[in-house]
C-alpha cells in the first residue's frame, strides 16, 4: 500500500493512474477508501481515480488532534504529492466536510465537488451527545454488540454489507477513533460560508438517511452558487454510493460529462 508522508502524517492511498481527469474520493466516518470500490469500477477507465484513508481510519494513523480543515489540507497536500494541479473532489459524509473546506481554502485546486450524504451544518446538542456515547462505547473494551449493529444500520442499512463492516470494525484498534471522533464532534458550522464556493457541485443523498436527513441536503443545495442537482436515492441510508451505485454512478457520470 503506497503512503504519502505529508503534513506530518503517513497517508495511505491508492491511485489508478492514467492521463484522465483526476477524481479524489474521500470516505465517511468509520469507513475507509474501499467504500468507493463500486465507483472505481465505473470510473477508472476514463479518469485517474485516487482513494485515500483519512486520519484515524484504514491504514492512516492519527496521533494528535486535528480538524476537518486539517483534513482539507491533507487532500490538497496529497494532490501536490501526486502532482495533480486540479481535481474533482467526491466526498461522502465527513469526506464531504473536508472537501467543502478544501474548496473554501483552495478554490483554484478544486474543479468540482460531489457531496454524498454530507452537509455544512453542525449537529444539535442531543445528536452530539448520542455520538459521544456511541464513540465512548466504541473505544471501550466491550464488544460492539448492538452499538455496532445500530451504527451499521444507520450508515449502510443493507444486512450483508453491514455484517461485513461490523467485522472490519471489530478487527481494528477501536481506540484509534479518539481523534477522529473529536474532529467530528467539534466541527464548525460553515453554513454561512458555503455560498463562497463557486465551482459546480452535485449533491447526492439517500432518502432514508437518518444520520444526515435529506432536508439538510435540500437546505445546503439552496445556498450553493452552482448546484447542478440534488440526486435523491430512494431506499438509501447514509452510504448511498455503496448500497445504490446503479443510481449514484450514472448521476456522477452525467455531472462529470457536463464539466467538459
DRENVEXGU-524008 format. One record per residue: residue in three letters; z, x, y negated of N, C-alpha, C, O in turn. Coordinates in steps of 0.2 Angstrom, whole numbers, plus 5000, padded with zeros to 4 digits. Layout:
% DRENVEXGU-524008
ALAZXYZXYZXYZXY;...
//
This chain:
% DRENVEXGU-524008
UNK500050045006500050005000500050044994500550084993;UNK499550044990499550084983500050064979500250004978;UNK500350114975500850094970500650124963500250184963;UNK500750094958500650124951501350134948501750094947;UNK501450204946502050214943501950204935501750254932;UNK502250154933502150134926502750104923503150064927;UNK502850114917503450084913504150094917504550054917;UNK504150154920504750174924504850134931505350134934;UNK504250094933504350054939503750084944503350124942;UNK503850064950503450084955503150014957503349984962;UNK502549994954502249934955501749934961501249974961;UNK501849894966501449884972500849834970500949784967;UNK500249854972499649814970499149824976499149864980;UNK498649774975498049784979497449764975497449724970;UNK496949804976496349804971495749804976495549844980;UNK495349744975494749734979494149784977493749794981;UNK494249814971493749854968493049814967493049754966;UNK492549854965491949824964491749824956492249844952;UNK491149804954490949804947491049734944490849734938;UNK491249684947491349624944491849614939492249664938;UNK491849564935492449554930493049554934493149534939;UNK493649574930494249584933494649524933494749484927;UNK494949504938495449444939496149474941496149514946;UNK496649464937497349484939497749434941497849384936;UNK498049424947498449374949499149394949499349444952;UNK499549344946500249364945500649304949500549244947;UNK501049324954501449274958502049234955502249254949;UNK502249184958502849154956503549184958503549224963;UNK504049154956504749174958504849164965504649114968;UNK505149214969505249214976504649234980504649244986;UNK504049234977503449244981503249314980503649354978;UNK502649334982502349404981501549394981501349344981;UNK501249454981500549454980500149414985499549394983;UNK500449404991500049374996499949294995499549264999;UNK500349274990500249194989499549184986499349124986;UNK499149234985498449224982497949234987497349244985;UNK498149244994497649264999497049214999496449234999;UNK497149154998496549104998496149114992495549094992;UNK496449134986495949144980495549214981494949214979;UNK495849264984495549324985494949314990494349334989;UNK495049274995494449255000493849224996493249234998;UNK494049184991493449144987493149194982492549184980;UNK493549234979493349264973493149344973492849374969;UNK493349374979493249444979492549464980492349524978;UNK492049424982491349444982491049454975490649504974;UNK491249414970490949424964491449444958491149454953;UNK492049454960492549484955492949534958493049544964;UNK493149584953493649634955494349594955494549584949;UNK494649584960495249554961495849594962495849634966;UNK496349594958496949634958497549584959497649534955;UNK497949594964498649564965499149614965499049674967;UNK499749594963500249644962500949604963501049544962;UNK501449644965502149624966502549634960502549694958;UNK502749584957503149594951503849624952504049624958;UNK504249644947504849674948505349634953505449574951;UNK505549664958506049624962505749584968506149554971;UNK505149584969504849554974504349594978504049644975;UNK504249574984503749604988503949684989504549694991;UNK503449724987503649794988503749834982503749894981;UNK503949794976504149824970504849814969505049754968;UNK505249864968505949854967506049844960505649854955;UNK506649814958506949804952507649834951508149814955;UNK507749884947508349924947508749914941509249944940;UNK508549874936508849864930508649794927508149774929;UNK508949774922508749704919508149714916507949764914;UNK507749654916507149654912506949584910507349534912;UNK506449574906506249504904505549494905505249544908;UNK505349434904504549424905504149454900503549464902;UNK504449474895504049524890503949594893503449624892;UNK504449614897504349674900503849674906503449714907;UNK503849614909503349604915502649594912502149614915;UNK502549564905501949564902501749634901501149654901;UNK502149684899501949754898501749784904501349824904;UNK502049764910501849784916501149774918500749814920;UNK500949714917500249694919499749724915499249744917;UNK499949734908499449774904499449844906498949884906;UNK500049874907500049944910499649954916499350004917;UNK499749904921499349904927498549904925498149944929;UNK498349874920497649874918497449944916496949964917;UNK497949974912497750044909497750084915497250124916;UNK498150084920498150124926497550114930497250164932;UNK497250054930496650044934496050044930495450034932;UNK496150064924495550074919495150014918494550014918;UNK495549954917495249894916495349874908495949874906;UNK494849864905494949854897495149784896495549774891;UNK494849734900494949664898494949624905494549644909;UNK495349574906495449544912495549464911495849454906;UNK495449424916495649354916496349364920496349384925;UNK496849334917497549334920497649264923497649214919;UNK497749264929497949204933498649204935498849254939;UNK499049164933499749164934500049104937499949044934;UNK500449104942500749044945501549044943501849094944;UNK501748994940502448994938502649054934502449054928;UNK503149094936503349154932502749194931502749234926;UNK502249194935501649234934501349214928501049254924;UNK501349144926501049114920501549134914501249144909;UNK502149134915502649154910502449224907502349234901;UNK502349274912502149344909501449344907501349384902;UNK501049304910500349304907500249284900499849304896;UNK500649224899500649204892500849254887500649264882;UNK501449284889501749334885501249394884501249434878;UNK500849414889500349464888499849454883499649494880;UNK499649384884499149364879499349364872498949374867;UNK500049354871500349354864500349424861500249434856;UNK500549474866500649534864500049574863499949624859;UNK499549564868498949604868498349554869497949554874;UNK498149514864497649474864496949504865496549464868;UNK496849564863496249594865496049614872495549624874;UNK496649614876496549634883496449574888496249584893;UNK496549514885496549454889495949414888495949384883;UNK495549414893494849374892495049304892494749264888;UNK495449274897495649204898496249204902496449254905;UNK496549144902497149134906496949074911496649024909;UNK497249074917497349024921498049014923498349054926;UNK498348954921499048944922499148894927498948834926;UNK499448914933499548874939500348854939500748894940;UNK500448784938501148764938501648804934502148834937;UNK501448814928501848864924501948824917501848764917;UNK502248864912502448824906502648874901502748934902;UNK502848844895503048884889503848874888504048904883;UNK504048824891504748794890505348834893505248884896;UNK505948814891506548834895506848774898506648724896;UNK507148784903507448734907508048704904508448734900;UNK508148634905508848604902509448634905509348664911;UNK510048634902510648664905510748644912510948684916;UNK510648584914510848564921510348594926510548604932;UNK509748604924509248634929509448714929509448744935;UNK509648744924509848814924510448824928510548874932;UNK510948774928511548784932511348774939511648814943;UNK510848734941510648724948510348784950510448804956;UNK509948814946509648884948510148934949510048974954;UNK510648934945511148984945511548974952511649024955;UNK511648914954512048904960511548924966511848954971;UNK510948914965510448924971510449004972510449034977;UNK510349044966510249114966510949144969510949194972;UNK511549114967512149144969512149144977512349184980;UNK511949084980511949074987511449124990511649154995;UNK510849134987510349174989510649244990510449274995;UNK511049264985511249334986511849344990512149404990;UNK512149294993512749294997512549325004511949335005;UNK513049325008512849345015512849285019512749295026;UNK512849225017512749165020512049155022511549175018;UNK511849125028511149115030510849065024511249025021;UNK510249075023509949025018510048955020510148915015;UNK509948935026510048875028509748815024509148825023;UNK510048765022509748705019509548735012509048705009;UNK509848785009509548805002508848835003508448814999;UNK508748875008508048895009507548835011507048845008;UNK507748795015507348735016507148695010506648675009;UNK507648685006507548645000507148684995506648654992;UNK507248744994506848784990506148784992505648784988;UNK506048804998505348805001504948735000504348724999;UNK505348675001505148615000504848604992504348574991;UNK505248634988505048624981504448664979504048644975;UNK504448724981503948774980503248754983502748754981;UNK503348744990502748734994502648664997502148634996;UNK503148635000503148565002502748565009502948515013;UNK502348605011501948595017502448635023502548695022;UNK502648595028503148625033502948685036503348735036;UNK502348695039502248755042502248815038502548865039;UNK501948805032501948865027502648875024502848935023;UNK503048825023503748835021504148875026504448915024;UNK504048855032504448895038504248975038504649015039;UNK503548985036503349055036503749085030503949145031;UNK503749055025504049095019504849095020505149145017;UNK505149045023505849055024505949115028506449155027;UNK505549125033505649185037505549255033505949295035;UNK505049255029504949305024505649325020505849375020;UNK505849265017506449275013507049305017507449345015;UNK507149275023507749295027507649365029508149405030;UNK507049395029506949465032507049515026507049575027;UNK507149495020507149535014507849545012508349505014;UNK507949595008508649605004508649554999508349564994;UNK509049505000509149444996509549464990509449434985;UNK509949524990510249534983509749564978509949574972;UNK509149584980508649604976508449554971508049564966;UNK508649494972508549434967508949444961508749404956;UNK509449484960509849484955509549494948509549444944;UNK509149544947508749554940508249504939508149474934;UNK507849484944507349434943507649364941507349324937;UNK508149344944508549284943508749284936508749234932;UNK509049344933509249344926508649334922508749304916;UNK508049364923507549354919507249284919507149264913;UNK507349254924507149184925507649134920507349094916;UNK508249144921508749104918508849114911509049074907;UNK508649174909508749194902508049194898508049224892;UNK507549174900506949174897506949134890507249094890;UNK506549164886506449124879505949074879505549074883;UNK506049024874505548974873505048994869505149014863;UNK504348994871503849014867503348954865502748964863;UNK503648894865503348834864502948834857502448824856;UNK503348864852503148864845502648924844502348924839;UNK502548964849502049024848501449014852500949044851;UNK501448964857500848964861500148944858499648964860;UNK500248914852499648894848499248964845498748954843;UNK499649014845499349084843498849104848498449144846;UNK498849084854498449114859497749084858497649024859;UNK497249124857496549094856496049104861495549074861;UNK496249134867495749144872495749074876496149034876;UNK495149064880495149004884495649004889495849054892;UNK495948944891496448934895496348874900496148814897;UNK496348884906496348824911497048814914497448864916;UNK497248754914497948734916497848694923497448644923;UNK498148714928498148684935498848664937499348704936;UNK498948604939499648584940499648534946499248484946;UNK500148544950500248494956500548434953501048434949;UNK500348374955500548314953501248294956501648254953;UNK501448334961502148324964502548384963503048394967;UNK502448414958502848474956503548454953503548424948;UNK504048464957504748444955505048504951505648494948;UNK504848564952505148624948504948624941505348634936;UNK504248614939504048604933503548544933502948544934;UNK503848484931503448424931502848424927502748464922;UNK502348394929501648394926501648374919501248394915;UNK502148334917502248314910502348374905502148374900;UNK502648424908502748494905502048524903501948554898;UNK501648524908500948544908500548504902500148534899;UNK500648444902500248404898500448424890500048424886;UNK501148424889501348444883501148514881500948524875;UNK501148564885500848634884500148624882499948654877;UNK499748594886499048594885498848564878498348584875;UNK499248514876499148484869499248544864498948534858;UNK499548594865499748644860499248704860499248744855;UNK498848704865498348764866497748754861497448704860;UNK497548814859496948814854496348794858495948754856;UNK496248824864495648824868495748804875495648844880;UNK496048744876496248724883495548694886495348644883;UNK495348724892494748704895494848644900494348624903;UNK495448624900495548564905496248574908496548634909;UNK496548514910497148514914496948484921496748424922;UNK496948524926496748504933497348484937497848514938;UNK497348414938497948384942497748384949497248364951;UNK498248414953498148424960498548374964499148384964;UNK498248314966498548264970498948294976498648334980;UNK499548274977499948294983500248364983500648374987;UNK500048404978500348464977501048474974501148444969;UNK501448514977502048534974501948594969501548594965;UNK502448644969502448694964501848744965501648774960;UNK501748764971501248814973500548784975500348794980;UNK500248754970499648714971499048754974498648734978;UNK499048824972498548864974498548884981498048894984;UNK499148884984499248894991499148834995498748845001;UNK499348774993499348724998498648684997498448645001;UNK498348684991497748654990497148694987496848674981;UNK496948744990496448794987495748754987495348774983;UNK495648704991495048674991494948634985494348614983;UNK495448624981495448594974495448644969495048644964;UNK495948694970496048734964495548794964495348804958;UNK495248814969494748864969494148844965493848884961;UNK493848784967493248764963493348754956492948764952;UNK493948734954494148724947494148784943493848794938;UNK494448834947494448904944493748934943493548964938;UNK493348924948492648954948492248924943491848954939;UNK492348854942491948824936492148854929491748864925;UNK492848864929493048884922492848954921492648974916;UNK492848994926492549064926491849064924491649114920;UNK491449024927490749024925490649004918490149024915;UNK491048964915491048944908491148994903491048994897;UNK491449054906491649114901491049154900491049194895;UNK490549144903489949194903489549174896489049214894;
//
